[in-house]
């Protein structure tokens, strides 16, 4: 069944890539950026004029970087090509993002109404560099404008309310927020992407997205290499909704990256008028993945103080989620917190695959994992259920979320060098029974069936 699902996804994405290539090949009107003049070495106005007036903008290599002191807005039907050796750098202290499309939409509080989308935008080549030496925090860099009018935007590139978007053959360096933030989009290609000294997420993909192809994505980031955050926090997204048809392959996180995770976050999001939406994930394949310790597939609300109400949310859903050819070295918990490092028998479970969503079918195929069960007795291949870490009066997770996975299909799982035919020692269904007396904290995780495929 997983082969059939994968073939269906590949077929849909092959058609998507043909559509994107055909649209891009129709662009003809070309200009070289250096045909325009910089303003005291700053190229923001020249770059903006070039993309306003021409379909194709070539950024030639030169010794000095192209400095930008603000955002360049990319209209529909544009192809920006930076030659090898071209460095585009955000001027030091600039707090706004570098590139965005022309007509983004803020879906934070209300369901986005049907609207025409920007389309056919390609950014290819070059080194795109911010000035940051650490993660700057939400609202400190990567804002959509100086007023932070889109509260949930914190990124170098922001593409939202867009179809037929391609990002390829380029490098991000020293991003203080996300490198790419994208949502409310269809037909997305991210291919041959590198990250150098980036401090937050690499590819941060939010809700209302269909057809995503990410291939050969590698490098150093401070948070998730790829994040599929269909549900997200209001400070890090403006798009909430489902995601369908995803293929992420040949992903490799650098060994010196401090946080070795990929987040996949379904959830129930509530808009200001009370409307709820299941930010679900359907038909997704992750294959040939290296350098990741934990795939985090649970809804997580922002941390909250004991006695206060957490942000409203609910457990989301997923179906046909496939992990293939993944190598995991689970030498320690991804979150060096509380019960995880103290080996607490109730709250201390961690795993290569941490589930907290209602998933119909999950596939684990050709998985290799190393784990020291003597050092970490509550480390697992897979765990499901609620999570809790308290720091004083602050709760970091959501100890009241129950979840169920109907079917887990296992094929060729190797743990500590041995093929596993009995998963019992490596699977944990977590249950909290009135864990705390000051808030709801009774919840459990359940796997209905584990099926071994030959």
Secondary structure as UniProt FT lines:
FT   HELIX           2..25
FT   STRAND          30..32
FT   HELIX           33..35
FT   TURN            40..41
FT   HELIX           44..53
FT   STRAND          56..59
FT   STRAND          66..68
FT   STRAND          72..74
FT   STRAND          78..82
FT   TURN            84..85
FT   STRAND          87..90
FT   TURN            92..93
FT   STRAND          99..101
FT   STRAND          118..124
FT   STRAND          127..129
FT   TURN            138..140
FT   TURN            146..147
FT   TURN            151..152
FT   STRAND          155..173
FT   STRAND          178..196
FT   STRAND          203..205
FT   STRAND          209..219
FT   STRAND          226..228
FT   TURN            234..235
FT   STRAND          243..253
FT   TURN            255..256
FT   STRAND          261..264
FT   STRAND          267..270
FT   TURN            272..273
FT   STRAND          276..279
FT   STRAND          281..290
FT   STRAND          294..298
FT   STRAND          304..305
FT   TURN            306..307
FT   STRAND          317..330
FT   HELIX           338..342
FT   TURN            345..347
FT   STRAND          350..356
FT   STRAND          358..371
FT   TURN            373..375
FT   TURN            377..378
FT   STRAND          379..384
FT   STRAND          390..391
FT   TURN            392..393
FT   STRAND          394..395
FT   TURN            399..400
FT   STRAND          403..415
FT   TURN            416..417
FT   STRAND          418..419
FT   HELIX           424..426
FT   STRAND          427..429
FT   STRAND          431..432
FT   STRAND          443..452
//
